[in-house]
Amino acid sequence: MYIILLGAPGAGKGTQAARVVQELKLVHIASGDLFRQALEQGTELAVQARSYMEKGMLLPDEITIRMVLERISAPDCRSGVVFDGFPRNLAQAEALDKALTEQGKALDKVVYIKVSEKELLRRLSGRWICRQCQAPYHSVNSPPRVWGKCDRCGGDLYQRPDDTVETVKKRLGVYFTETAPLIDYYTRAGKLLEIDGEGSVDEVGRRMLKSLRRELVRQGER
Ligand code: AMP
């Protein structure tokens, strides 16, 4: 099963991906996490990735597509994947379609998590992430039990350097020009499932899993 979580930065893709992965026994692939891992490990990719990420810009498609396609060819991805943050433009969407078709596979559903711009800005400015397991927190909405420490693994929490107001605005701009057209692309392909992404993490999670399960059953009956 191949599912994409589509939405602006701050829509809750990472948070909700963790639920979908657990419920449907899939592998979570977040392109942003793959790039951040490269930064931590100081790989060759890190040098290029850093300058783009600091500016809130997308990395070149060639690099991104190669990295994600390599990741999905690993044995643990055989039973299926939840993509988060990929694809982020038309070229990446087409490359993913092509790669899946070549393997006799196809996307099952694209869940579009819709959140207003005002709410996105509010969420991103209070976001804290675990350095170790990437679990997301929010200083107001979902604070950790012990300030600065991850509830799940005890790792240190940090604010992403690209979550500053200026970079957030830039990232949202990139989303609206480059990524938002994918809503149309996947609607035309009959794959889009729109979910209201406002409300508590639990509310959105329940709403999403309910619709997703219903859609997958309906699709299976066709
Ligand atoms: P994210 O964690 O998804 O918000 O991604 C953080 C940053 O990583 C983005 O602002 C981009 O610089 C880079 N990035 C992540 N995913 C992609 C992608 N699919 N295409 C290009 N750049 C990406």
Boltz pocket constraint, residues with backbone or C-beta under 6 A from the ligand:
constraints:
  - pocket:
      binder: B
      contacts: [[A, 9], [A, 31], [A, 32], [A, 33], [A, 35], [A, 49], [A, 52], [A, 53], [A, 54], [A, 56], [A, 57], [A, 58], [A, 59], [A, 60], [A, 64], [A, 84], [A, 85], [A, 86], [A, 87], [A, 88], [A, 92], [A, 162], [A, 171]]
      max_distance: 6.0
